[in-house]
């Protein structure tokens, strides 16, 4: 027996589902490096699925960074379109890129969006020793000299992380957004590293990506992009209370290959709903600054259809797409 066949048999045995269903293998692709939001989604949801008995074996997490999630999306569409055992971490960043045709012609209807069970508040972050003490300080510096401030974010250029500071700047009266410097990297952890290291002056991302860096004292969050302050992080002011009426949350969820059966789609939706209803997920949200946001199955797919259309329109208004 070849080593490859032995490995395949071992992998299949390790990843077998239980919970009264047919034997299948569970894998979650995180389309970025370890440490970012998509990685968090796969690891937390996969772990809780196992902990609460939705699956009877641990879910394997595969990190597949590249092209702001496009590499993983293309792999699913082109190579695994009928894989019933695959889930993929997704977020508002995913739909933003699809709305902006950032995945080389691939579209949102080439997969099925199975659900979201939390919203990650957007944040604007600076290094702990930064001279910027408030969101206003940052905006005024850019208005005075647009080239003096560069942002790092875990999305590609024109993606949702990129759009967050652009929306804030627009609210602040700055409209020449093409002059704003932005560096897209693979995941929030890399974006924070860029900022803490002094390569960029600010990071734009999500609360779950910065919690550990915040507790370590590496960074300061100068604004959270929510209607109200986030429970557990009440000392961080919103952009709205600083005079910038911007709300930008990043839902956390999953998509699955398009060609799986409706029954299998509903099965994944049910497992995700089990996670959403669990005290373990409530604790994970509290620990990581997530707000409740539960849409699963067909309800979520309808929401995605509308979201893609809305983001396409907003992107055109902001000038990041034609």
Number of C-alpha atoms within 10 A of each C-alpha: 5 7 8 9 10 11 11 12 11 11 13 15 14 16 20 19 23 15 11 9 10 9 14 16 22 21 19 24 26 27 29 27 20 21 16 23 29 29 24 18 25 28 22 16 25 24 20 24 24 16 15 15 16 21 24 17 21 20 25 19 20 18 17 20 20 17 19 24 25 21 15 21 29 16 12 23 18 12 11 18 18 16 15 20 20 23 25 24 27 29 22 23 24 24 23 27 27 23 25 23 15 22 19 12 8 17 18 22 12 17 18 20 29 28 29 27 24 25 24 28 23 26 28 27 30 29 25 17 12 15 11 19 14 18 24 19 12 19 22 15 15 19 18 10 12 18 12 13 17 17 26 30 31 29 29 25 20 22 25 28 30 26 22 22 26 21 20 24 24 17 15 16 12 18 16 14 17 12 11 21 17 23 18 22 23 22 28 30 22 21 28 30 17 21 25 22 11 13 15 23 21 30 33 28 34 29 28 24 27 27 17 15 17 16 10 9 12 17 23 22 26 23 23 29 27 22 16 14 19 21 14 12 15 10 11 16 20 27 25 18 15 13 13 20 17 22 18 23 25 23 23 25 28 28 27 29 26 21 16 18 12 11 9 13 21 15 15 24 23 17 17 26 19 16 25 24 12 14 12 18 21 16 11 17 21 16 13 19 22 27 20 16 16 19 21 25 21 16 13 19 20 13 14 20 15 11 16 21 14 13 19 20 15 17 19 12 11 18 14 18 15 9
